[in-house]
């Protein structure tokens, strides 16, 4: 049965009680999970395997299986999530039609993260210059509490949305840091050290200008550097994410899209499931998704934006 695909095994299991029991072999599904998990292009708050399952998968099997690996695989596999989504399309189409009858402001998203600044290819520049993938709908003149409103884009269903890109420092300072291979001091945040018990805890707050942005956006886009050959401080990255999505700054159910980004397809990447665990996204209380993305080609970007817009619509409908 190891020569069959997981999809074929599921079909075989539906033919009778004997095969239904036979195809549930935990060792077989553990192998499938170990083999396929690094190649999955997305994972979300509903489908991320728990850290216990994650470590168990990569350890030696002994005795009876502690987990239903078949169920874990089916829950986490992007193809299974797409099948579940397609079963809801009719309702989604009706909802979109009804919403189109009501004039709504463009949803606004704050985009930030090291992947905006550390990669050899600029994700933002590519987004601005590829109308065949993502159409720039306008550069509005209005301001959001003194900060530029960013760029309006038009999705393939004609829905418009606004992305406000937040950089850690000025363009001049970023270019100098890249030329000198120096570490950039992130000016979006300031440290607020506090003591928890006998331990010193590092906590970040956003500066006043960024705070005003966080108060008005409908969701967040975090661009993570997923290139495997570079060093990353995921603890600090999580602290920055927590500062941006602080419930004191707005509704706690605003969605977070993590673009797990590499410069181009030839760069070895950190798989999205590993990225979700490294960033400890399971600690968050709002919907999130990690989507593999390539800056040079924008591969994966539209899938991530589609999820983000759907989640923002659900939030606004509540």
C-alpha positions, 0 to 999 in steps of 0.5 A: 500500500505504500505505493499508493498515494494518500488520496488513493488510500482514502478511496480504497478505504471507502470500498469496505470495512476490511480496507477501511481498517487496513488503510489506517496503518499508523506507520504508513500515515506517519511516513506520508506525513514525514515525506509530504509535510515539508512540501506543503505550501500553506498551513493555517490555525486550524490545520497546524499539527500540534508540536507533540505530533510534530516531534513524535513524527520525527522520532523513532516509532515504538509500540502503539501509535500515540496519534491518529496520523491519518487524521492528522494528515487529512486535517493538515494537507492543503488539498484536503483544505481546498476540498473543504473550501470548494464545498462552501463556494456556493454560499461564498458566492451568494455572500459576495454578491450580497456584499457587492450591493453594499458600498464598503470601504476598501479593507486595509492591511498593515504589512511588515516584517524582515522579509520586506528588507532582507531578501535580494528581490523586493516583494513590494517592488514586484507587487507594484510592477506585475499587473498581470498578477496583481493590479495597482488600483491607485495611490491615494492621497489621503493619509492615515493619522499622518502616515501614507495610506499605502497602495490600493490593489485590485484582486482578480474578483475586482475586490479592492484593498489597501496595503500599508507597508511599514519598514523598520527604518528609512530607505537610506538606512536600509541601503547602508545596512545592506551595503555594510552587512550591518544589523538594522535597528528596528525603529517601529518598536521600543522595548519594555522590559518587565520582570515576571517572577525572577526572570526578565521578560522582553516585551515590545510596544509599537511607536505612536505612528505605528500604533495609529495604523494598528488601530484602523487596519482590518488585518496584518501581513507579516513577511517572514524571511524563509531562506534556510541559509540565513540566521533568524531570531524567531523569538524577537519576531514573535515579540514584534508580531504580538506588539502589532496585534495587541488586542488593546489596539483593535479587535483581537480577531483580525486575521494575520497572513504570514508570507513565508518568503524567499527571493527566488525559486532556487533558494532553499526554504524553511517549510511553512509548517516549520515556520509556523512552529518557529514563530509559535503561531499556535500561541495566537488567538486570531485566525492566521495562515502561513503561505509559501511565497517567492518574491521574484515571481509572486508565487503563492501571494494570491493564495495568501491574499485570497485567504486574508480577504475572506477572513477580513470579510468574515470578521466584518460580517460578525 
